[in-house]
Amino acid sequence: MSDQGDLSKHLFLTGEQSWESAESRSMIPPLYATSNFQYDSVAGMRAALDDEVHSQLYTRGNNPTVRVLRAKLAALENTEDALIFGSGVAAIAAGVLSQVNAGDHIVCVRNPYSWTSWLLEKWLPRFGVSHTFVDGRDPSNFETASKENTRLYILESPNSFTFDLQDLEAVSSIARSRSITTLADNSYCSPLYQKPADLGIDLVAHSASKYLNGHGDVVAGALCGPKSVMDSVFGNEFQGLGGIVAPHDAWLILRGLRTLELRMERVASTAEKLVEWLLADSRIRQVYYPWHSSHPQFELAQKQMKRGSGQFTVELDTDAPMLTENFCDSLQQFRLAVSWGGFESLVIPAIAKSGSTLPPGTVRFYNGLEDLALLQADLDQALTRAFSR
Ligand SMILES: *Cc1c(COP(=O)(O)O)cnc(C)c1O
């Protein structure tokens, strides 16, 4: 089947994944809102307890609704298996913890997602795991920072705020030559615009709270990778730390996936037009967007990504934090809120965080599904207000 046909199959109905709709004729996979599953005999129960990876025993393990989502995400990321967690952070933490022991070392791209930093800086040192942050724009920095005891490279391409890229193929090939595992956070691109496993990355993590669910009403995460690693994560970090997704949230993500392709096209196309339009405005000093010729790594973006998504950062032409604050307070369509990937447009100025080292005019946007002209008018009126004070 064509790639596009496969994509529709992964996003929409369950295709050849056998779906037990024979009796109910239900079009949509049912929501199994149950904590446990019953057995007819002690022998059946014993067999299940002896093989929890494959058996249906308890929802902090396997649940049929969650299983459908696992199969879809594995298909979308082109990996053998996927596990769904209660947040993106739970997925990343499980992936990282599955790869290290006391005394090991991790090399991580600098400025990853804040709670990825927290795990490396605040939590893992308690258990004797050290790390080095590197400028990921040059793949050789991963090699230079590697030591005898380096077990894992953590990547996030593009990363938030400045959208620096890492050459996933080059870094994964360095890792392979040293038997180091790679884990990439692919939340920005979604599986539609970048497939890290196709470039040699071992483990792919997602915040499903963002594009995968896409409606701003779920917090969840996913970890995708080879069956052998996923089976081990299932039997250890997944069941043992227990950061699972609720079946209802998995069911909502299945619903969200059906429009993933349409939503990604819409946010990408709006972002491309907004970026072009903002670059031409004299009140804007700089725009950061990986899918634009002004991005210093645009060539690499074209090599490993299919398109950009809906986040971009601008630097207003000001050094006055108050102007940036007035600008953001004046926006009406772009709501002041963290996260992204839903239908609604959002904004975060760097000055919202005390102690930020970014220039005071730095503002990160996420454009949602609204009309382009409406968003432009909103940006224009807020710029006019802020710059005329
Ligand atoms: C939001 C986000 C996360 C964390 O995901 P949660 O679902 O909020 O736990 C991780 N990485 C990136 C790039 C994110 O944007």
Ligand as a Chemical Component Dictionary entry (heavy atoms), coordinates in Angstrom:
data_LIG
# 
_chem_comp.id                   LIG 
_chem_comp.type                 NON-POLYMER 
_chem_comp.pdbx_formal_charge   0 
_chem_comp.three_letter_code    LIG 
# 
loop_
_chem_comp_atom.comp_id 
_chem_comp_atom.atom_id 
_chem_comp_atom.alt_atom_id 
_chem_comp_atom.type_symbol 
_chem_comp_atom.charge 
_chem_comp_atom.model_Cartn_x 
_chem_comp_atom.model_Cartn_y 
_chem_comp_atom.model_Cartn_z 
_chem_comp_atom.pdbx_ordinal 
LIG C1 C1 C 0 5.173 19.263 26.886 1  
LIG C2 C2 C 0 6.473 18.636 26.533 2  
LIG C3 C3 C 0 6.971 17.559 27.267 3  
LIG C4 C4 C 0 6.272 17.030 28.505 4  
LIG O1 O1 O 0 5.078 16.435 28.211 5  
LIG P1 P1 P 0 3.876 16.362 29.297 6  
LIG O2 O2 O 0 2.848 15.610 28.546 7  
LIG O3 O3 O 0 3.522 17.767 29.608 8  
LIG O4 O4 O 0 4.413 15.650 30.480 9  
LIG C5 C5 C 0 8.142 16.961 26.856 10 
LIG N1 N1 N 0 8.820 17.426 25.780 11 
LIG C6 C6 C 0 8.390 18.472 25.069 12 
LIG C7 C7 C 0 9.171 18.923 23.902 13 
LIG C8 C8 C 0 7.213 19.119 25.433 14 
LIG O5 O5 O 0 6.799 20.186 24.756 15 
# 
loop_
_chem_comp_bond.comp_id 
_chem_comp_bond.atom_id_1 
_chem_comp_bond.atom_id_2 
_chem_comp_bond.value_order 
_chem_comp_bond.pdbx_ordinal 
LIG C1 C2 SING 1  
LIG C2 C3 SING 2  
LIG C2 C8 DOUB 3  
LIG C3 C4 SING 4  
LIG C3 C5 DOUB 5  
LIG C4 O1 SING 6  
LIG O1 P1 SING 7  
LIG P1 O2 DOUB 8  
LIG P1 O3 SING 9  
LIG P1 O4 SING 10 
LIG C5 N1 SING 11 
LIG N1 C6 DOUB 12 
LIG C6 C7 SING 13 
LIG C6 C8 SING 14 
LIG C8 O5 SING 15 
# 
